[in-house]
Amino acid sequence: MKKTFNITGVCIAERHYMLPPQDRCTGAMVLIRSESYFIVHAARQSGKTTLLKSLVESINAEGTSYALYCSLEACQGVTDPKDGIPAVVRRLIDTIHTFPEGKRLTFNPDWEGYTVVLKAFLSSLCRQLDKPLVLLFDEVDCMSEGTLILFLRQLRDGFNCRAEIPFPSSVALVGMRNIRDYKAKVRPDSDTLGSASPFNISARSLTLKNFSREEIATLYAQHTEATRQAFPSEVVDKVFEQTQGQPWLVNAIAKEIIEDILGNDHSKSITIDQVEQAIQNIVLRRDTHIDSLLERLKESRVRKVIEPIITGTAGMLDFASDDFLYVRDLGLIRQGSEKLEPSNPIYREVIIRWLNYDAQETLKYAYPDNNLPRYLNSDEMVNMRFLLEDFQQFWRENSEAWVERFDYKEAAPHLILMAFLQRVVNGGGHITREYAAATGRIDLLLEHNARKYPMELKLWESPRALKEGLEQMNRYLDKLGDTEGWLILFDRRPNKTWEEKISWKTESLNSKTIHVVGC
């Protein structure tokens, strides 16, 4: 069977190009062999189920224990433990047929005793087995409220008594989030566990690593070996740069290039331009992975973290808070040594494009594409003065009403300006965005007809805003090797008039020309 790059469901070695999943979650087999209970959490479509299936296969092949995989996705929304716990037991019974010894086992659960039925069922199961049982629960964070609490407590009770009463030797709870973020009203002031207290028997919390650059090369080399169609080194570099090794994105880009852009013609070369086209196709098409990512942006706890990253203000962030850890565990952000930012450039682009999507669509009617040539000089250079003065007038007339449309109100000026500039991109340009908490600004690079127009977006937060902005713009120009830039300074102080806010001033700094555009 011809193998493909998989972007839906579990990877199967006979059908899909794949890397050994256990290499990305070091320590899982050690915990299982030491009879530990533990957590595995990782972002959506990063290979969790593939990992669990691999562990089941390895454990059963060793022959010293039985391993059972059980997905709890069907228990989503069942919050009453009277219904939820029996539903968990039924899911376990349904999966017994995948078990080597499943057909000879018998069960008679006492469904009325829901407060102990899970513990009793697992004890009965282990009592009938001639080897220890390893139990791997997938999609555990689908459960919530009373069902979740009672599920965890019965597992903990069985763990504590397993020296006297048969019980699984090792249990893994697997989901997108760490256990502290499972939805349960444990304390009156919290919507999440906030700790692992109902499951304080957990030895460790593991996660799945993203692919390294070398692992992407190894994965793509499997396709080359099968078809002789190579992924050049510079293509692998580009994919790693844009995805930072996120597994679904790595596979999706390759699949898009091979199947859609090249039409499965393996005689054609793979290029960097095709990588960029594949990314645009995936972003604009809003595949399930991208859509699920965007849905998270609607959550207030996600907004509390993402908005300061967009505006470059770190003061609003509590790096020890459940909200911050939740967004990090979802795979939306990464915390480097110097800055906090979206997990990869594709997410960085998707977040902005989605948050200002309505503004982009509205502006299409206010400023049709056939009017775009008015922003271009006779030599096809963008007339930045005309473009940004046009925005200043738009901002003066519409800012109050438009800001109210946004849930991300602090970031609204940035989002609206980027929606305004997007029309130039749609007319044949490209925007590169860089934003991260604690930087105090967003860096934008508008490229059109092979010319670059560096911009910096900054909020007026103190009397030092202008001086800081000029220094930051100077460093950004140094980084780009350019000598002219535009600093867009949003002044949202209520005691300032529009006559004071709207301004245009050109400064010289270190042989560079910086246009300060007041809004």
N, C-alpha and C positions, 0 to 999 in steps of 0.2 A: 504494500500500500504506500502511495506517495505521501510523505509527511508534509505538514503545513505548520505555520506559526499560529499558535492558539490564542484567541482572545475571549473565548467563552467557556466557562466551566473548568473542570479538572483536566490537567494535562495527562495524556496517555502515551507512554513511551513508544508504542507501535504506530501511533498516528501523528505525533507532534514532535517538533524540535523542542528539546527541553534540557535543562541542567539538573544535576542531582539535587533534589529539594532539601535534603537533610544538611547539605553543606551550607545552606543559608540560615540555618537555625541550630547553631552549634550548642550542644548541651542537652538536647531533648532526650537522646538515647541514654545519656549518663543518668539523667533524672529518673527515667523509666526503670533502668536497671537497679537504681538505688531505692526503688519503691516509693518514690516521692509523688506528691500531688503538686501540680504546677499550672501556670497560665501561659498561653501563647496569644499574643495580640499583634495584628498588623493591618495595614490599610486594605481597603477593598481591592480585590483582584490582584493580590500580590503573591498568591500561591499557597494560601493556608490549607485549603482542602487537598491540594496536590501533596503537600507535606504530610498531612495526616494519613492519606492513602498509602504513601510510601512507608511511613512508620508501621502501619498495620501489616503491610507486606513483609517488611524486615523482621518484625517481632514474630509473626507466625512462621516465617521461614527458619528462624533460629530454633524454634521448637521447645523453648523452655517456658513460654507463657502463651496465653491466648490474647489476641488483641481485637477489640471491637470498636468500629467507627459508628457514631450516631449523630446525625444532624438534628438540631432542635428548631430548625427554621419554621416547622409547622406549628410551633407553640407561640409564635408571635401574636401579641395582643391578648393572650389568655392571662389576665392578671389575677383572677381569683384562684387561690391554690386548690380549692375544692375541685376545680376543673383542670387547672394547670398541671398539678403533680401527676394525676392519672394520665394526662396527655403525654407527659415525659415517659412514663412507664410503657405506654402503648407504642411510642416511637422506638423504645428499646426492644420491645417484643417484635416489632416489624423488622428490625435489623438483624434479629437473631439468625434468620435464614442465610445471612452472609457468613455466619460463624462456622468454623470447621465442625463443631460438635452440636450445632444448633438444632438439628432435626430430632435428636434424642432427648432434648431437655423439656421439662414440663413446668408450667407455671399456673398458679391459682391465686392471683393477687387479691387482697382484701381491699376493694375499691372504696369501701366506706371509711377505712382508716387512712385517709389521705395524708395525715400528719406523719405517718411512718411507712407508707406503702412503698416509696422509692427505696428506702433503706432495707426494708424487708425483701423486696424484689431482688435487689442486688446481692443480699446475703444468700437468698435461695439459689440464685444463679451460680454464685461462687461455690456454694456447698456441693453442687452437682458436677463441678469441673474437677479434673485431675491435675490441673496446672493453674498457676496464678492468672488473674484476669487484668489486662490493661485496658482501660476504658477512655476513649478519646471523644469528647463531646465537641461538636462543631456548632457554630452560630449560637453560642450560649447567650450573647448579648441581645438576641431576639426576645428573651424572657425579661419580664419586668415585674415590679411591685411584689405582691405577696407570693406569687409563684416563684420568683427568683430567690427571695429570702428563704422560703421553706426548702427549696431545692438545695441551696448551699448548706443550710443547717443539717439536712439529712445526710449529705455527703460528709460533713464534718463529724457528725455523730458516729457514722459508720467507720470513719478513719480512726477516731479515738478508741473505738471498741474492737478494732480488727484483730487484736491479739487473742481475743476470746471468741469473736463471731466472724465467720468468713466474710470478706469484703474485698473489692478490687485492690490489687496491690499498688496500682498507680492510676491516677486520673489526671487528664489534661482538659482544661477549660479553654476553648479557643473562640476568638471573635475579633471584631475590628478594634475593640476598645479594651483598655486595661480594666481590671475588675472594679477599680474605684469609680469608673464611669458607667457602670451598669445602672439602669434606671430602677431605683427602688426607694421608697420613702422610709428610710431607716430612721432618720432624724427629722423632727418637725421642720427644721430650717433648711433641708437639703432635698434635692430631687435625685441625687445620686448617692451611691454608697459612701463616697468620700474616703474610703479606706477599704481594706480587705477583711474587715472584722467578722463578717459571716463566713469567711473562708480563710481564716488566719492560719490554716494548716498548709497554705501554699508555700512551697520551698523557694520558688523563683518565678519571675515573670520574664518570659522570653519574647523576642520578636524576630521577624524575618528581615534579613538584610536585603537592600537593593542590589542589583547586579553591579559589579565593578566593570571598568572598561574592558579588562581582560576577559571577564565572563561574557560580556556582550559579543566580543570577538569570537569566543569559543562557540557560543550559541549560533551565530551567523555562519560560522565555518561548517556547521552541520549541513546547512543548505548548500553551501559551496561544494561540499563533498558529494552530495546527492545529485547536484545539477551542473556543477562546474561554473555556476554563476557566482562571481566573487563580490563580496562587500569590501571595497578598498579601505585601507587604513583610515583615510580622511573621512570616509562615510561613518565608520565606527566611532571616530572621534566626535563627529557632529551629533550622532545619535546619543552618545553618552553625555555630551554637553547639554543637550536639550531635554533629556529625560532624567539625568542623574541616576540612571539605572532602574527607574521604576518599571517593574516587569511587564505590566500590561502595555505601557507606552512603547517599550522596546519591541515587543512582539507586534503591536498594532502598526508601527511605522514600517517594519519589514513586510508585513502582510499587505499593507496598502501599496507599497512600491511594487512588489512582485505580482500581485494578483490584479490590481486595478490600474495602476499607472503603466506598467509594462505588459499587462495582459497575459501573464504566465509565459512570456517569451524569454526563455533563459539564455538566449543568445545575445540579449541586449545588456549593456553595461549599467551598473547602478552608480548614481552620482549624488553629490551633495544637493544639487538643485531638486532632485527627486525627494530627498529627505525633507526639504523645506515645503515642497508641494504636498507631501503626505501629511505633514503636521497641520498645514492649513486645512486640508480635507477633513482630517479627524476633528479639528476644533470646530469648523463650521457645521459639520454633520451632527455634532453633539451626540456621539455614540454613548451607550449606556454608562460607561465608566466616567465620561466627562459630565453627563447629566447628573449622576449620583453625587459627583463632586460639587456641582453647582447648587444642588438642593441643600447641601450643608451650609452654604453661605447665607441662607435665610434664617438660620438659627441665631438667636440673640447672643448665645455664649460664643458662637463662632465670630459674629460681628465684633464682639468686644476685643478679640485678638487680632483679627484681620484688619480692622480699620486703622489702628495705630501703625501697622506695618505699611499700609498704603500712604498714610500721611507722614511717616517717618518719625513719629513721636512715640518714644518708648515709655514715657512717664505713666501712661495709662495701663501698662502691662504689669501683672503680678506673675512672675515666672514660676512661682510655686503653686499657683491657683489650680483648681480642678479644671477651669475653663481652658487655661493655657495648655495643660497636659493633655486634655481631651483633643484639642485642635492638632497638637503635635502628634498624638497617637493616631489620629485619622489620616496622617500623612500629608496634610495640607501645607505644613511649614517645616522648615529645617533650621536648626540653631547651630550656626557656625561659631568660630572663635571670635569673630569680629561683628557679626550682624545676624539678625533674625529675618528670614525672608521666606517667600513661597518655596516649596520643595524643589521645584525645577522651573526652567524658563517657560515650559508649556503651561504649567499651572499659573505662572505669573501672568501670562497673556490671557488665559481663559478667565481668570478672576476679574480682570479689568473689563474685558469684552462683555462679560455677562452682567456685571454690575452697572455698566452704562449702556446696555443694549437698547433699552427703551429710548434713551436720549439720542442714540445714533439713528434709530428709526424715525424719530420725530424730526430730527435735523435734515433728513433726506428731503422732506417736503418743504421745509423753510429755506433750504439751500440746495436746490437740485444739482445733480452731478454735472449737468450741462453748463452750470455757472462756474465750474472749477477753473477753467482757463483764466478767469480774471485774477487768480492768485499767482499766475505765472508771468514772468517778464518775457520779452521777445527772445531772449536766449534760453528759455525754458527753465530758468532759475525760479524758485519759489520767492515771491515777494513777501517776505516775512513781516514787513511793516504793515502792508495792506491786510495780510491774514490776521495778525494779532490785534490790529486796531479794530478789525471787524469783530473779533471775539470780545474785545473790551466793550464795544457798544452792545453786543448781545448780552454780555454779563450784566451790564448796568440795567438793561431793560427787563431781564428775565430771571436774574439770580434768585430773588426771593421766592418766586413760585416754583422754580425748578428744584431748588434745594429741598423743598418740602416733599418732592416726589421720592426722595431717596431715603432708604432705611439707614444708609451709611452717610449721615448728614455731615459729619466732620470731614469726610473724604469727598463730599459732593463737588467742591470746586475742582479738584483734581480730575474726578470722573467726567465732569461736564466738559472741561477743556479737552480731555483726551477724546471724548466723543466728537467734539468739534473738529479736531485735527484728523480724526479717522476718515473724514471725507476726502482729505488729500491722499491718504493711503489708498482708499478705494479708487482714486483716480490714477493710480499707478505708482504709489510710493510705499514706504515701509516705515514703521515705528518700532524702535527698540526701547523697552521700558526697563528701568532698574529702580526698585524700591525696596526698602528694608527698614525695620524699626531702628531707632536711635540715629538715623542719618539726618533727620530733619528736613528731608526734601525727596522729590522724585526726579530722577534723571531721565530725560527723553532724548532720543536721537531720531529726528525725522530725516529720512533719506529719500531723495527724489532725483531721477535722472543722474545717478551716480554722484550727487552732491549731498553733503551732510549739513544739517541744521541742528546743532545741540541746544537743548533747552533744559531749564531747571525750574520745577514748580515748588513753591515754598509758601507757607502760611506766615503772616505777620503775628508772631507770638510775643515779641519783646522788642525794645528799642534797638537791640543788636541784630534784628532780623536782616536788615539790608546789608550790614557789614559781613555777617555770617554767609549770607547768600552770595555775595560777590566772591568771597574766599572759596566757597564750595564750587561756584561756577568756574573759577580759575583752576581749581584742581581737576574738575571734570574735563575742561579743555586741554589741560596737560595730558590727561589720560588718553584723550582722543587724538592728540597731536594737532589740535585746531586752534584758531586764533580769534574766532568770533562766536558769540553765544547770546542766548536770550534768557534772562532771569524773569520769570513770571511770579510776581509777589502778590498774593491775595491778602488784602487788608479787610478783615471782617469785624473791625472794631465798630461798635454801634454809634459812637460819638463822632465818627468821621463822616463828612459829606462825600458824595460821589465825585465832586470836583477835586477833593483832596485825594481820593482813592485812585481815580483814573489818571494815569500819568505815563509819560515815556521819557526816559532819561538815558543817555549813553555815557558809559564810564570807560576809562582806560585803566587797566591793571596789568602790570608785568607784560607790556607789549601786546595785550589782548584787548579786544573791543567787546564790551558786555552791555547789551541793551536791557535796561531795567524797565519792565512792563508792569505798571501798577494796575491792579484790578480790585 
